[in-house]
Amino acid sequence: MFSQDIGRLTQLTECTTQLEHKIAEIRAFARGAESTPSGAPHGVSDEELSQLRATIGALRDQIEKLQFEKQRAVEEAVAHSADEIDQ
């Protein structure tokens, strides 16, 4: 059971890291492009900008969910190991 918990924590950590990198890439793209009068970077339509913002929001939500799951998995692993020690 404990090795499964460690495996799940590793997966959650990797997924969180990937999502954080994706957000950083999107932010870098948005910062690196010059802005048009509408506020959108050159070469990026308002629709694309809206989609990028929605993507960032969704990625943030996923990171928050994964962080919660990771914390819960840690707490479960600690509780499980404490139970094994007591036995």
N, C-alpha and C positions, 0 to 999 in steps of 0.2 A: 504494500500500500504506500509506504513512504517513498519508494522509488517512482511510483506513478505520480505522486504529488510533486516530486522534484522535476519529473519530465513535463508535467503540466505547467509548472512555474517557468521552466526554460522556454517552452513554447509561447507563453504569454509575454515573457520578456522580449523574445525575438520579434514577435508581432508588434509590440509596442514600439520597439526601436525602428522597425520598418516604417510604421505609420508616422513617427516623428521625423524620419528622414524625408518622407514624401511631403509632409507639410513644409519642411525647410526648403525643399526644391521648389515648391509652388511659390513660397514667399520670395525666394531668390529670383525667380523668373519675373514675378510682379515688380520687384524693386529694380531689377536690371533694365527693364524696358522704359523708354521715355513715355511720358503721358501725353494723351491727346486732350483737347479741350473738355471732352466728356469725362475725363478721369481714367479712361481705359488706356493701357499701354499701346503703343503703335503696333499694329498687326494683330491686335486682340479686339474682337468685337465686344460690344456691351453684353451680348448673350454669352460669349465665352467667359468674360469676366464674372458674370453672374454664376455660371456653372462652376468656375474655379472657387468662388466664395462658398458655394453650396458644398463642394467637395471638401474644402477645408473644415467646414462645420461638421460634416459627416465624419471626417477623420478624427476630429477632436472628440466627438461623441464616442467613437470606437475606442480611442485611447482611454477615455474616462472609464468606459465599461471594462476594458481589459485591466486597468489599474485596480478597479474594485474586485474583479475576479481574482487577480493576483493576490490581493490582500486577504481575501476570503480563503484562498488555497493555502496561504501561509498559516493563517489561524487554524485551519483544519489540520494541517500537518503538525503544528505544534501541539494541538489538543490530542491528536492521534499518538504522537510520540510520548506525551505525558501519560496517556492511558497505558501504553506499553510498559513504561517505566514503573508505574504503579502495580502492574501485574507481576 
